[in-house]
Amino acid sequence: MREHRLEVADVVHAHQHEFLTRWGGVVSRQQHKVLRDIGLCRTAALGGHLERCDACCYEAVAYCSCRNRHCPKCQSTARDRWLERQASALLPVPYSHVVFTLPEPLAAVALRNQRLVYHLLFRAVSETLMEIAADRHRLGARIGFLAVLHTWSQQLRHHPHLHCLVPAGGLALDNSRWISCRPRFLLPVPVLRRLFRGKMLAFLKQAYTNQQLRFPAALAPLAHPARFHAMLSRLRRKEWVVYAKPPFGGPHHVLKYLARYTHRVAIANGRLLSLRNGQVRFRWRDSRDKNRIKVMNLDAVEFIRRFLLHVLPSGFVKIRHFGLLANRNRRLALALCRQHLKAVASNNSNVLTDQQRAALNRRCPCCKRGTLHIVMRLSTAPLVINAHALAPEDSS
């Protein structure tokens, strides 16, 4: 029998009551649901089935997953299925990775206005990339790209930023040809930085004018117009963080790259080291120290609090496509791109189908030859309803 490895669910089981005692009054309904789902994931409470090997009669019980998008155990299957759908949309060109980060003062505003500010972040980034790419003095082309929202740092602090994966080129403005970017260079970062800053601040100013922003608790002073506009003025004088990697490998490299970013949660179970005396130890990568791997000790209640900072609003789409890859014109735009690139549509040969993955997952771990078959469905175990789960919705 394999040794049990520490999971986020173990921290939730051990310290959820203590966390809710301290923070329950400000935890949203969506965050309550995430706690509940992670705690019940792959347990008898969600039901399951009995599997038996057709070669050696080995038997095993498999419990159902919660399928919550914030659960560290439920992302691999969703990611693989999503990658299968994306494989056919990849072009045979290098891709560039561009990251846009909100400065810390705006991160605090975003935390209390998630749905609005995250939407404005997507809008500012998409308009920035497409406008600069269309400039005839830059690339002079219509581009398409995918953007993924991440809201965490390696230490689980609130750190909203967008990862964008951009083909290294685009269609000419008259659709007559494919225009490739210069080698190792997509678009000028200083120009991206300035335009992104200007657009984001303009969108926030308009949202403030329309009284769409909320400023609870420590942010209350920003409700005063003079304070809010003073903050925007300070941010306009700062250099914002925009990072762009040189274009790298083709479609197959891109699939592996996408797998690292699209369906991640705030922390993977594999980074957890121990839970002792109310302290969680986990690995983190220090980007300011040559990406060295370090170990952090964090109070378990604080660990849960930080984890829940990254629960997105219900229904919020965190992976979006823009430009040539937008859903409304993707099929025709990709066909035109491939025509100019003289390429055929990508196939999914390097991506497992659902049937292939299911067959591999159900290979008998005992004899390694047989296949596990479901022989019995298991009903869900009775649940004890936590009174906190019935609390009214509140802002996080």
The 8 nearest C-alpha neighbors of each residue, nearest first, counted from 0:
[[1, 2, 3, 365, 364, 59, 4, 58],
 [2, 0, 3, 4, 364, 365, 5, 59],
 [1, 3, 4, 0, 5, 6, 272, 273],
 [2, 4, 1, 5, 6, 0, 9, 268],
 [5, 3, 2, 6, 268, 269, 272, 271],
 [4, 6, 271, 9, 3, 273, 272, 268],
 [7, 5, 268, 8, 9, 4, 271, 10],
 [6, 8, 10, 9, 268, 11, 5, 71],
 [7, 9, 11, 6, 38, 10, 37, 12],
 [10, 8, 12, 6, 11, 7, 13, 5],
 [9, 11, 7, 13, 8, 12, 14, 299],
 [12, 10, 15, 8, 9, 14, 13, 38],
 [13, 11, 9, 10, 14, 15, 8, 38],
 [12, 14, 10, 11, 9, 15, 16, 17],
 [15, 13, 17, 11, 16, 12, 10, 18],
 [14, 16, 11, 18, 17, 12, 19, 13],
 [17, 15, 19, 18, 14, 20, 13, 12],
 [18, 16, 20, 14, 15, 19, 21, 300],
 [17, 19, 15, 300, 21, 16, 20, 22],
 [20, 18, 23, 22, 16, 21, 17, 15],
 [21, 19, 17, 18, 23, 22, 16, 24],
 [20, 22, 18, 19, 23, 17, 24, 300],
 [21, 23, 19, 24, 18, 25, 20, 26],
 [24, 22, 19, 26, 25, 20, 21, 18],
 [23, 25, 22, 26, 19, 21, 393, 20],
 [26, 24, 23, 395, 22, 393, 27, 394],
 [25, 27, 23, 395, 24, 30, 393, 22],
 [28, 26, 393, 392, 30, 29, 395, 394],
 [27, 29, 392, 31, 30, 32, 26, 391],
 [28, 30, 32, 27, 31, 33, 313, 312],
 [31, 29, 33, 27, 32, 28, 26, 307],
 [32, 30, 28, 34, 29, 33, 388, 35],
 [31, 33, 35, 29, 30, 34, 36, 28],
 [34, 32, 30, 36, 35, 31, 37, 29],
 [35, 33, 31, 37, 32, 36, 38, 30],
 [34, 36, 32, 38, 33, 37, 31, 39],
 [37, 35, 33, 39, 38, 34, 65, 40],
 [36, 38, 40, 34, 39, 35, 8, 70],
 [37, 39, 35, 8, 36, 40, 34, 12],
 [40, 38, 36, 37, 42, 44, 35, 41],
 [39, 41, 65, 64, 37, 42, 38, 36],
 [42, 40, 62, 64, 63, 39, 45, 43],
 [41, 43, 44, 62, 40, 39, 45, 63],
 [42, 44, 46, 45, 380, 379, 62, 47],
 [43, 45, 380, 379, 42, 46, 39, 382],
 [46, 44, 379, 43, 63, 42, 47, 39],
 [47, 45, 379, 378, 43, 377, 44, 62],
 [46, 48, 62, 377, 63, 61, 376, 45],
 [47, 49, 376, 377, 61, 375, 60, 50],
 [48, 50, 60, 375, 373, 374, 59, 61],
 [49, 51, 373, 372, 59, 58, 371, 374],
 [52, 50, 58, 371, 372, 57, 56, 53],
 [51, 53, 371, 56, 57, 370, 54, 369],
 [54, 52, 369, 370, 56, 55, 51, 371],
 [55, 53, 369, 52, 56, 368, 370, 366],
 [54, 56, 57, 52, 53, 366, 369, 365],
 [57, 55, 52, 51, 53, 54, 58, 371],
 [56, 58, 52, 55, 51, 365, 59, 363],
 [59, 57, 51, 50, 56, 52, 49, 60],
 [58, 60, 50, 49, 61, 51, 57, 48],
 [59, 61, 49, 48, 50, 62, 58, 47],
 [62, 60, 48, 47, 49, 59, 63, 50],
 [61, 63, 47, 41, 42, 46, 43, 48],
 [64, 62, 41, 47, 45, 46, 65, 61],
 [63, 65, 41, 40, 66, 73, 62, 45],
 [64, 66, 40, 67, 36, 63, 37, 41],
 [67, 65, 73, 64, 68, 70, 74, 40],
 [66, 68, 70, 69, 65, 36, 73, 33],
 [67, 69, 70, 66, 74, 73, 264, 262],
 [70, 68, 67, 264, 71, 310, 33, 265],
 [69, 71, 67, 72, 73, 68, 37, 74],
 [72, 70, 267, 73, 264, 268, 74, 69],
 [73, 71, 70, 74, 75, 268, 64, 40],
 [74, 72, 66, 70, 71, 75, 64, 67],
 [73, 75, 77, 76, 78, 262, 72, 71],
 [74, 76, 78, 77, 73, 79, 72, 262],
 [77, 75, 79, 78, 74, 80, 73, 81],
 [78, 76, 74, 80, 75, 79, 81, 73],
 [77, 79, 75, 81, 76, 80, 262, 74],
 [80, 78, 82, 76, 81, 77, 75, 83],
 [79, 81, 83, 77, 82, 78, 76, 84],
 [80, 82, 78, 84, 79, 83, 77, 85],
 [83, 81, 85, 79, 84, 80, 86, 78],
 [82, 84, 80, 86, 81, 85, 350, 79],
 [83, 85, 81, 82, 86, 87, 80, 88],
 [86, 84, 82, 88, 83, 87, 81, 89],
 [87, 85, 83, 88, 89, 84, 347, 82],
 [86, 88, 345, 85, 89, 346, 344, 84],
 [89, 87, 85, 86, 90, 345, 333, 344],
 [90, 88, 86, 87, 250, 345, 91, 85],
 [89, 91, 92, 250, 88, 337, 345, 166],
 [92, 90, 249, 250, 89, 93, 342, 340],
 [91, 93, 249, 90, 94, 166, 167, 250],
 [94, 92, 249, 248, 247, 246, 167, 166],
 [95, 93, 166, 246, 167, 165, 247, 92],
 [94, 96, 246, 165, 164, 245, 244, 167],
 [95, 97, 164, 244, 163, 243, 165, 98],
 [98, 96, 243, 163, 242, 162, 244, 95],
 [97, 99, 162, 242, 161, 241, 163, 243],
 [98, 100, 241, 161, 160, 240, 242, 97],
 [101, 99, 160, 240, 159, 241, 102, 98],
 [100, 102, 159, 160, 106, 105, 103, 99],
 [103, 101, 105, 104, 106, 100, 239, 240],
 [102, 104, 106, 105, 101, 107, 158, 157],
 [105, 103, 106, 107, 102, 108, 230, 101],
 [106, 104, 108, 107, 103, 102, 109, 101],
 [107, 105, 103, 109, 108, 104, 101, 110],
 [106, 108, 110, 105, 109, 104, 103, 111],
 [107, 109, 105, 106, 110, 111, 112, 104],
 [108, 110, 112, 106, 113, 116, 107, 111],
 [109, 111, 107, 113, 108, 112, 106, 308],
 [112, 110, 109, 108, 113, 213, 395, 107],
 [113, 111, 109, 110, 115, 116, 114, 108],
 [112, 114, 109, 110, 116, 115, 117, 111],
 [113, 115, 117, 116, 112, 118, 312, 315],
 [114, 116, 118, 113, 117, 112, 119, 109],
 [117, 115, 119, 109, 118, 113, 114, 112],
 [116, 118, 120, 119, 114, 115, 113, 121],
 [119, 117, 121, 115, 116, 120, 114, 122],
 [120, 118, 122, 116, 117, 121, 123, 115],
 [119, 121, 117, 123, 118, 122, 116, 124],
 [122, 120, 118, 124, 119, 123, 125, 117],
 [121, 123, 119, 125, 120, 124, 126, 118],
 [124, 122, 120, 126, 199, 198, 121, 125],
 [123, 125, 127, 121, 122, 126, 120, 195],
 [126, 124, 122, 128, 127, 123, 121, 129],
 [125, 127, 129, 123, 124, 128, 130, 122],
 [128, 126, 124, 130, 125, 129, 195, 123],
 [129, 127, 125, 131, 126, 130, 132, 124],
 [128, 130, 132, 126, 131, 127, 133, 125],
 [131, 129, 133, 127, 132, 128, 126, 134],
 [130, 132, 134, 133, 128, 129, 127, 137],
 [131, 133, 138, 129, 134, 130, 140, 139],
 [134, 132, 139, 140, 130, 131, 141, 129],
 [135, 133, 139, 131, 137, 136, 132, 138],
 [136, 134, 139, 137, 138, 133, 140, 132],
 [135, 137, 134, 138, 139, 133, 131, 132],
 [138, 136, 134, 135, 139, 132, 131, 186],
 [139, 137, 132, 140, 135, 134, 133, 136],
 [140, 138, 135, 133, 134, 132, 137, 171],
 [141, 139, 171, 133, 169, 170, 172, 138],
 [142, 140, 170, 169, 133, 172, 171, 132],
 [141, 143, 169, 322, 323, 140, 129, 170],
 [144, 142, 323, 322, 324, 321, 165, 141],
 [143, 145, 165, 321, 164, 320, 324, 163],
 [144, 146, 320, 164, 163, 319, 321, 165],
 [147, 145, 163, 319, 162, 318, 161, 320],
 [148, 146, 318, 162, 161, 317, 261, 163],
 [149, 147, 161, 317, 160, 162, 150, 318],
 [150, 148, 160, 159, 151, 161, 147, 162],
 [149, 151, 159, 158, 157, 309, 160, 148],
 [152, 150, 158, 157, 155, 156, 149, 265],
 [151, 153, 155, 154, 156, 158, 157, 150],
 [152, 154, 283, 155, 284, 151, 156, 285],
 [153, 155, 152, 156, 283, 151, 295, 284],
 [156, 154, 152, 151, 153, 305, 306, 265],
 [155, 157, 152, 154, 151, 158, 305, 153],
 [156, 158, 151, 150, 159, 155, 152, 308],
 [157, 159, 151, 150, 152, 156, 106, 160],
 [160, 158, 150, 149, 101, 100, 151, 106],
 [161, 159, 100, 99, 149, 148, 101, 150],
 [160, 162, 148, 99, 147, 98, 149, 146],
 [161, 163, 98, 147, 146, 97, 148, 160],
 [164, 162, 146, 97, 145, 96, 98, 165],
 [163, 165, 96, 145, 144, 95, 97, 94],
 [164, 166, 144, 95, 94, 163, 167, 96],
 [167, 165, 94, 168, 93, 95, 92, 144],
 [168, 166, 94, 93, 180, 179, 95, 185],
 [167, 169, 179, 180, 178, 166, 142, 177],
 [170, 168, 142, 140, 141, 178, 177, 171],
 [169, 171, 177, 141, 140, 174, 178, 176],
 [170, 172, 140, 174, 173, 176, 175, 177],
 [171, 173, 140, 174, 141, 170, 139, 133],
 [172, 174, 171, 175, 170, 176, 140, 141],
 [175, 173, 171, 172, 170, 176, 177, 335],
 [174, 176, 173, 171, 177, 170, 172, 339],
 [177, 175, 171, 339, 174, 170, 178, 336],
 [176, 178, 170, 169, 339, 171, 179, 336],
 [179, 177, 168, 169, 170, 171, 176, 180],
 [180, 178, 168, 167, 177, 181, 169, 138],
 [179, 181, 168, 185, 167, 182, 138, 184],
 [180, 182, 184, 183, 185, 179, 167, 168],
 [183, 181, 184, 180, 246, 185, 245, 179],
 [184, 182, 245, 246, 181, 185, 247, 244],
 [183, 185, 181, 182, 245, 186, 180, 246],
 [186, 184, 180, 167, 181, 183, 187, 95],
 [185, 187, 184, 188, 137, 132, 191, 131],
 [188, 186, 190, 189, 191, 185, 184, 137],
 [187, 189, 191, 190, 192, 186, 241, 243],
 [190, 188, 192, 191, 187, 193, 241, 194],
 [191, 189, 193, 192, 188, 187, 194, 131],
 [192, 190, 188, 194, 189, 193, 195, 187],
 [191, 193, 189, 195, 190, 194, 241, 188],
 [194, 192, 196, 190, 195, 191, 197, 189],
 [193, 195, 197, 196, 191, 192, 127, 198],
 [196, 194, 198, 192, 193, 197, 127, 191],
 [197, 195, 193, 199, 194, 198, 192, 200],
 [198, 196, 194, 200, 195, 199, 201, 193],
 [199, 197, 201, 195, 200, 123, 196, 194],
 [198, 200, 202, 196, 201, 123, 197, 195],
 [199, 201, 203, 197, 202, 198, 204, 196],
 [200, 202, 198, 204, 199, 203, 197, 205],
 [203, 201, 205, 199, 200, 204, 198, 206],
 [204, 202, 206, 200, 205, 201, 207, 199],
 [203, 205, 207, 201, 206, 202, 200, 208],
 [204, 206, 208, 202, 207, 203, 209, 201],
 [205, 207, 203, 209, 211, 208, 204, 202],
 [208, 206, 210, 204, 209, 205, 212, 211],
 [207, 209, 205, 210, 206, 204, 211, 203],
 [208, 210, 206, 207, 211, 205, 212, 204],
 [211, 209, 207, 208, 212, 206, 213, 205],
 [210, 212, 206, 209, 207, 213, 208, 115],
 [213, 211, 210, 207, 206, 112, 214, 115],
 [214, 212, 215, 112, 211, 111, 222, 210],
 [213, 215, 218, 219, 222, 221, 212, 216],
 [216, 214, 219, 218, 213, 217, 111, 222],
 [215, 217, 218, 219, 214, 220, 111, 213],
 [218, 216, 219, 215, 220, 214, 221, 107],
 [217, 219, 214, 216, 215, 220, 221, 108],
 [218, 220, 214, 215, 221, 217, 222, 216],
 [221, 219, 222, 218, 223, 226, 217, 214],
 [222, 220, 227, 223, 226, 219, 218, 214],
 [221, 223, 220, 219, 214, 224, 227, 226],
 [222, 224, 221, 226, 225, 220, 227, 219],
 [225, 223, 227, 226, 228, 222, 221, 229],
 [224, 226, 228, 227, 223, 229, 221, 230],
 [227, 225, 229, 221, 223, 224, 228, 230],
 [226, 228, 221, 224, 230, 229, 225, 223],
 [227, 229, 231, 230, 225, 226, 224, 232],
 [228, 230, 232, 226, 227, 231, 225, 233],
 [231, 229, 233, 227, 228, 232, 234, 226],
 [232, 230, 228, 234, 229, 233, 235, 227],
 [233, 231, 229, 235, 230, 234, 228, 236],
 [234, 232, 230, 236, 235, 231, 229, 237],
 [233, 235, 231, 237, 236, 232, 230, 102],
 [234, 236, 232, 233, 237, 231, 196, 197],
 [237, 235, 234, 233, 232, 238, 231, 239],
 [238, 236, 234, 235, 239, 233, 102, 232],
 [237, 239, 240, 236, 192, 193, 235, 234],
 [240, 238, 192, 237, 241, 102, 196, 100],
 [239, 241, 100, 99, 242, 238, 192, 101],
 [242, 240, 99, 98, 192, 100, 239, 188],
 [241, 243, 98, 97, 240, 99, 244, 188],
 [244, 242, 97, 96, 98, 245, 241, 188],
 [243, 245, 96, 95, 97, 246, 242, 247],
 [244, 246, 183, 184, 95, 247, 243, 185],
 [247, 245, 95, 94, 93, 183, 167, 244],
 [246, 248, 93, 94, 95, 245, 249, 244],
 [249, 247, 93, 252, 94, 253, 250, 246],
 [248, 250, 93, 92, 252, 251, 91, 253],
 [251, 249, 253, 252, 89, 91, 254, 90],
 [250, 252, 254, 253, 249, 255, 248, 349],
 [253, 251, 255, 248, 250, 254, 249, 256],
 [252, 254, 256, 250, 251, 255, 257, 249],
 [255, 253, 257, 251, 256, 252, 258, 250],
 [256, 254, 258, 252, 253, 257, 251, 259],
 [255, 257, 253, 254, 258, 259, 252, 260],
 [258, 256, 254, 259, 260, 255, 261, 253],
 [257, 259, 255, 256, 260, 261, 254, 78],
 [260, 258, 257, 256, 261, 255, 263, 262],
 [261, 259, 257, 258, 263, 262, 256, 147],
 [260, 262, 257, 263, 258, 147, 259, 318],
 [263, 261, 78, 74, 260, 264, 258, 259],
 [262, 264, 260, 261, 265, 259, 74, 267],
 [263, 265, 266, 69, 71, 262, 267, 70],
 [264, 266, 151, 306, 155, 309, 263, 267],
 [267, 265, 264, 268, 270, 71, 155, 306],
 [268, 266, 269, 71, 270, 264, 265, 271],
 [267, 269, 6, 270, 271, 7, 71, 266],
 [268, 270, 267, 271, 6, 272, 5, 4],
 [271, 269, 282, 281, 268, 267, 272, 266],
 [272, 270, 281, 269, 268, 273, 280, 5],
 [271, 273, 281, 280, 270, 5, 282, 274],
 [272, 274, 280, 279, 271, 275, 5, 281],
 [275, 273, 279, 278, 280, 277, 276, 10],
 [276, 274, 278, 277, 273, 279, 280, 299],
 [277, 275, 278, 274, 279, 299, 298, 273],
 [276, 278, 299, 275, 298, 274, 279, 14],
 [279, 277, 298, 299, 275, 297, 276, 274],
 [280, 278, 274, 297, 299, 296, 273, 298],
 [279, 281, 296, 273, 272, 295, 271, 297],
 [282, 280, 271, 272, 270, 295, 294, 279],
 [283, 281, 294, 270, 293, 295, 271, 292],
 [282, 284, 293, 153, 292, 294, 285, 154],
 [283, 285, 292, 290, 291, 286, 293, 153],
 [284, 286, 290, 287, 288, 291, 292, 283],
 [285, 287, 290, 288, 289, 284, 291, 153],
 [288, 286, 285, 289, 290, 291, 284, 292],
 [287, 289, 285, 286, 290, 291, 284, 292],
 [288, 290, 291, 286, 287, 285, 284, 292],
 [291, 289, 286, 285, 284, 288, 292, 287],
 [290, 292, 285, 289, 284, 288, 293, 286],
 [291, 293, 284, 283, 285, 290, 282, 294],
 [294, 292, 283, 282, 284, 291, 295, 285],
 [293, 295, 282, 281, 283, 280, 296, 292],
 [296, 294, 281, 280, 297, 282, 293, 283],
 [297, 295, 280, 279, 278, 294, 281, 298],
 [298, 296, 279, 278, 302, 299, 295, 280],
 [297, 299, 278, 301, 300, 277, 302, 279],
 [300, 298, 302, 278, 277, 301, 279, 297],
 [301, 299, 18, 303, 302, 298, 304, 14],
 [300, 302, 304, 298, 299, 303, 305, 297],
 [303, 301, 299, 305, 300, 304, 298, 297],
 [304, 302, 306, 300, 301, 305, 307, 299],
 [305, 303, 301, 307, 302, 306, 300, 308],
 [304, 306, 308, 302, 307, 303, 155, 301],
 [305, 307, 303, 304, 308, 309, 302, 265],
 [306, 308, 309, 304, 310, 305, 303, 30],
 [309, 307, 305, 306, 310, 304, 157, 395],
 [308, 310, 307, 150, 306, 311, 265, 151],
 [309, 311, 307, 308, 30, 312, 69, 29],
 [310, 312, 309, 313, 315, 113, 114, 29],
 [313, 311, 315, 314, 114, 310, 113, 29],
 [312, 314, 315, 311, 29, 310, 316, 114],
 [313, 315, 312, 316, 311, 317, 114, 29],
 [314, 316, 312, 313, 317, 311, 114, 118],
 [317, 315, 318, 314, 319, 148, 311, 313],
 [316, 318, 148, 147, 315, 319, 146, 149],
 [319, 317, 147, 316, 146, 148, 261, 320],
 [320, 318, 146, 145, 317, 147, 321, 316],
 [321, 319, 145, 325, 324, 144, 146, 318],
 [322, 320, 325, 324, 143, 144, 323, 145],
 [321, 323, 143, 324, 325, 142, 144, 141],
 [322, 324, 143, 325, 329, 332, 142, 321],
 [323, 325, 329, 143, 321, 322, 320, 144],
 [326, 324, 321, 320, 322, 329, 327, 323],
 [325, 327, 329, 328, 324, 320, 330, 321],
 [326, 328, 325, 329, 330, 324, 323, 331],
 [329, 327, 326, 330, 331, 325, 332, 323],
 [328, 330, 324, 332, 326, 325, 323, 331],
 [331, 329, 333, 332, 328, 334, 326, 327],
 [330, 332, 334, 333, 329, 328, 335, 336],
 [333, 331, 329, 335, 334, 330, 323, 328],
 [334, 332, 336, 335, 330, 331, 329, 337],
 [333, 335, 331, 337, 332, 336, 338, 330],
 [336, 334, 338, 332, 333, 337, 331, 339],
 [335, 337, 333, 339, 338, 334, 340, 332],
 [338, 336, 340, 342, 334, 339, 335, 341],
 [337, 339, 341, 335, 336, 340, 334, 342],
 [338, 340, 336, 337, 341, 176, 177, 335],
 [339, 341, 337, 342, 338, 336, 177, 91],
 [342, 340, 338, 339, 337, 343, 336, 91],
 [343, 341, 337, 340, 338, 344, 91, 339],
 [342, 344, 345, 337, 341, 338, 334, 340],
 [343, 345, 87, 346, 342, 337, 88, 90],
 [346, 344, 87, 343, 86, 89, 347, 88],
 [347, 345, 348, 87, 344, 86, 349, 350],
 [346, 348, 350, 349, 86, 83, 345, 87],
 [349, 347, 350, 346, 351, 345, 352, 86],
 [348, 350, 347, 351, 251, 346, 86, 83],
 [351, 349, 347, 348, 83, 352, 82, 79],
 [352, 350, 355, 356, 353, 349, 348, 347],
 [351, 353, 355, 354, 356, 350, 83, 80],
 [352, 354, 356, 355, 357, 351, 80, 79],
 [353, 355, 357, 352, 356, 358, 351, 359],
 [356, 354, 358, 352, 357, 353, 351, 359],
 [355, 357, 359, 353, 358, 354, 351, 360],
 [356, 358, 360, 354, 355, 359, 353, 361],
 [359, 357, 355, 361, 356, 360, 354, 362],
 [360, 358, 356, 362, 361, 357, 355, 370],
 [359, 361, 357, 358, 362, 356, 363, 355],
 [360, 362, 371, 358, 359, 370, 357, 363],
 [363, 361, 370, 359, 360, 371, 369, 364],
 [362, 364, 367, 370, 369, 365, 371, 366],
 [365, 363, 367, 366, 362, 361, 368, 57],
 [366, 364, 363, 367, 57, 55, 368, 369],
 [365, 367, 368, 363, 364, 55, 369, 54],
 [368, 366, 363, 364, 365, 369, 362, 370],
 [369, 367, 366, 363, 370, 362, 54, 365],
 [368, 370, 54, 363, 53, 52, 362, 367],
 [369, 371, 362, 363, 52, 361, 53, 372],
 [370, 372, 52, 361, 51, 50, 363, 362],
 [373, 371, 50, 51, 374, 52, 370, 53],
 [372, 374, 50, 49, 375, 51, 48, 371],
 [373, 375, 50, 49, 372, 51, 376, 48],
 [374, 376, 49, 48, 373, 377, 50, 47],
 [377, 375, 48, 47, 49, 378, 374, 373],
 [378, 376, 47, 48, 46, 375, 379, 49],
 [379, 377, 46, 380, 376, 47, 45, 43],
 [380, 378, 46, 44, 45, 43, 381, 377],
 [379, 381, 44, 43, 382, 378, 46, 45],
 [382, 380, 379, 44, 383, 43, 45, 378],
 [383, 381, 384, 380, 44, 379, 385, 45],
 [382, 384, 385, 381, 386, 44, 380, 388],
 [385, 383, 382, 386, 388, 387, 389, 381],
 [384, 386, 387, 388, 383, 389, 35, 382],
 [385, 387, 388, 389, 384, 390, 383, 19],
 [386, 388, 390, 389, 385, 23, 19, 31],
 [389, 387, 386, 385, 390, 31, 28, 32],
 [388, 390, 387, 386, 391, 385, 28, 384],
 [389, 391, 387, 388, 392, 28, 386, 27],
 [392, 390, 393, 389, 28, 27, 388, 387],
 [391, 393, 28, 27, 390, 394, 29, 26],
 [392, 394, 27, 25, 391, 26, 395, 28],
 [395, 393, 27, 25, 26, 392, 111, 28],
 [394, 26, 27, 25, 393, 111, 308, 110]]
